[in-house]
C-alpha cells in the first residue's frame, strides 16, 4: 500500500526527516510514536502534500503511484486521507457543501457522475452516526465554533465519507476526553478492513488501547529507530523514549 | 474656481458640451442650477482628497454624447435580468425610459411612473426639484442635475406598501454614450417598498453613466435597495444615492459590483429621526484592470439610531479598489450604535485596494466600532480543502463564496442574490 524509502525532508533550512523507511501493507494498522520534535507531524504533512515542506531525497510509492509527484488534492483523490492534528475552521463554508465538493471531486476522478442529492444525504446520515456527529454540527460552517472533540469527530466523519485507502491520523487523540477518545476510536475501528490501511501518529499509549495496531514504530531525529509488535507501545509507555535513542547494535 | 487654462477644466468643458443635446427632463430650476454649478465647481482630479484614487480624468479624455430615445427595448437583452424575480419594472436604455417594456403597479396610495411623466403631470413642485443640493457641491452631481434624462418616480402614501419589488433596469448600448438617469423615491410614514436597481451594458458599449437616486424614508417606513452593477463594455459609472431617514425608519442597501470597467459608488445616508436603522452592505470583485470605488457617508444626527456597514472586496489581476467609509456621530446623536467593517482579499500581486474608515464622533455616549482588513487567501484553509481532494480552483471558489456569503445573504430578494452568485461563478470560473 505504502512504501517510503530513504525519505529526507526539510522546512526552510532545517532538515527534519533524515532517511525514513517504512512499509505499510493493505489492511495493516501502523502506529508511529516518538518524542516531540522527532518528525512525526512532518511525516504526516509531507505525505499529505503540504507545500511548506521540501522533500530533498527519497521516494514514496502509494499503491503503485509516485506520491511525491502529486499535488495535495490529487493525493486525496487517489485515496490518501490526513486527519489533522489541528483541524481548520473555515467560516462561511458549510460542512455539507464541503463534503459534497470533496465526494464529487473524488467521483469525477473515478469517472463517476456527481452523487445524487438523496444518496449524498443518506451517506451523510450513515457516516455521521459512526462518530455521533449530530445534525447541528453537520450543517454548520466547517469546524467553526466546534469543541476540540467535535473537531476530531468531524475529521473521522470526513474520513468515513471519503473512504480512503490509507488514512493518516495525526495526533487525533490530542485534546480528547475519555468519551470523545472512545467515539473517535470506534469510528476508526468500524472502518478497518482488509483493503484499508492506517498510520496512527500519537504520543501516548492510551489511543492504542482503543485502536490496536499491528506494528509500532519509534521515530527519533527523523528516522525510524525501532519497530515491533503492539507490545512495544506498552514498553515505551513504561520506560520512555531515552533507552531507544541509544544507538542500536 | 479653477483656472480656465487648466487641462482638466478644458477637457471637462468639451466633455459637458457633448451632453447638451439631451431632451430636457423639465426640472428647469435644477438643470439651471446644474449648468451654473458646472461653470464653477472644480473637476474631480487627483488633487482632491475625495477623488484622489478615482480621478475622472480618463473619462474626460473620450467625448460622449446623449443618445436619442430608442424605439423599443433591445430584443437581445432581457428586460428582467433576474430569473424568477416577480417584480414591477421601469426600464431604461441610455437614460431613456422605454414605456412599452415597463410594468407599473396600480394601487391606492401608490404612484409609480417615469420621472418625466411625474414632471409633466406637475407632481414635483418647483422648489422641490432636489432634496440634497449635491449638484451644488460636486461637479459629477452638477452633470446629472444639468442633464438628467429620466428614471423612476416612486411615491407611497403613509401606510401603503408594494406587494412586489420595483425593478429599475438601466441598459447601455452604443459607443461614447452619456446616460444620466435620475430616480426619486418617497415613502410616507410606515410605507414599505423594495427596489432593485440593475445596470447592464452591451459588449461594445462605452461612455458614462451618471446616476442619481434621492430617497426620503418617512417615520416607521422601510426602504430596501438591491443594487447590482453588471456592465460589459467600458463604461465610466458614477452612481450617487442620497437617503434621508425619519423616525424609527429602516433603510437597507446592498451594492454588488459584479462587473464594471470603472465604477464610483457614492452613498450618503442622513438619519434625522431618532430610532432609525440603516444597513449598508456591499461587495466588489473586480478583475482585469477594472476599478471599483465605494464612498459612503453615514450621518447620525439624532439619538438612539443604529447603523451597520459591511463591505467586502476581492481584487484580482491588476484591478484597483477604493473603500472610504465616513461615519459622523453628531453632538446630539447620543446612544448611537454604529458598526463598520471593510474586509479585502487581494488575490493577485498586481491588484490593490485603498481603504479608509473615517469616524467623526462628537457625542460622548455612543458605541462605534470599525474594522478594516486587507489580506490574502488563508493558506491553511486552502490546504485543508485540498487535502480532501478539492482542486485549487474549486477550493478558492468555496472560500470566496464563503467570504462574500454574508453580504449576499442579507439582500432583499433571494432571486437577485442567487443571480449575482451565478453571474460571479460564471465570470470567475467557479462552476
HADDOCK unambig.tbl for C-alpha pairs under 7 A between the chains (distance, minus, plus):
assign (segid A and resid 48 and name CA) (segid B and resid 387 and name CA) 6.72 0.50 0.50
assign (segid A and resid 50 and name CA) (segid B and resid 383 and name CA) 6.96 0.50 0.50
assign (segid A and resid 72 and name CA) (segid B and resid 386 and name CA) 5.80 0.50 0.50
assign (segid A and resid 72 and name CA) (segid B and resid 387 and name CA) 5.39 0.50 0.50
assign (segid A and resid 73 and name CA) (segid B and resid 386 and name CA) 4.52 0.50 0.50
assign (segid A and resid 73 and name CA) (segid B and resid 387 and name CA) 5.33 0.50 0.50
assign (segid A and resid 73 and name CA) (segid B and resid 388 and name CA) 6.38 0.50 0.50
assign (segid A and resid 73 and name CA) (segid B and resid 389 and name CA) 3.99 0.50 0.50
assign (segid A and resid 73 and name CA) (segid B and resid 390 and name CA) 5.57 0.50 0.50
assign (segid A and resid 73 and name CA) (segid B and resid 391 and name CA) 5.59 0.50 0.50
assign (segid A and resid 74 and name CA) (segid B and resid 389 and name CA) 6.14 0.50 0.50
assign (segid A and resid 76 and name CA) (segid B and resid 387 and name CA) 5.79 0.50 0.50
assign (segid A and resid 76 and name CA) (segid B and resid 388 and name CA) 5.55 0.50 0.50
assign (segid A and resid 76 and name CA) (segid B and resid 389 and name CA) 4.61 0.50 0.50
assign (segid A and resid 77 and name CA) (segid B and resid 389 and name CA) 5.03 0.50 0.50
assign (segid A and resid 88 and name CA) (segid B and resid 381 and name CA) 6.04 0.50 0.50
assign (segid A and resid 88 and name CA) (segid B and resid 384 and name CA) 6.71 0.50 0.50
assign (segid A and resid 90 and name CA) (segid B and resid 381 and name CA) 6.44 0.50 0.50
assign (segid A and resid 91 and name CA) (segid B and resid 402 and name CA) 6.83 0.50 0.50
assign (segid A and resid 92 and name CA) (segid B and resid 402 and name CA) 4.19 0.50 0.50
assign (segid A and resid 92 and name CA) (segid B and resid 403 and name CA) 6.58 0.50 0.50
assign (segid A and resid 92 and name CA) (segid B and resid 405 and name CA) 6.71 0.50 0.50
assign (segid A and resid 93 and name CA) (segid B and resid 398 and name CA) 6.73 0.50 0.50
assign (segid A and resid 93 and name CA) (segid B and resid 399 and name CA) 6.95 0.50 0.50
assign (segid A and resid 93 and name CA) (segid B and resid 402 and name CA) 5.29 0.50 0.50
assign (segid A and resid 101 and name CA) (segid B and resid 390 and name CA) 6.58 0.50 0.50
assign (segid A and resid 102 and name CA) (segid B and resid 388 and name CA) 5.70 0.50 0.50
assign (segid A and resid 102 and name CA) (segid B and resid 389 and name CA) 5.52 0.50 0.50
assign (segid A and resid 102 and name CA) (segid B and resid 390 and name CA) 5.36 0.50 0.50
assign (segid A and resid 105 and name CA) (segid B and resid 389 and name CA) 6.06 0.50 0.50
assign (segid A and resid 105 and name CA) (segid B and resid 390 and name CA) 5.85 0.50 0.50
assign (segid A and resid 106 and name CA) (segid B and resid 389 and name CA) 6.40 0.50 0.50
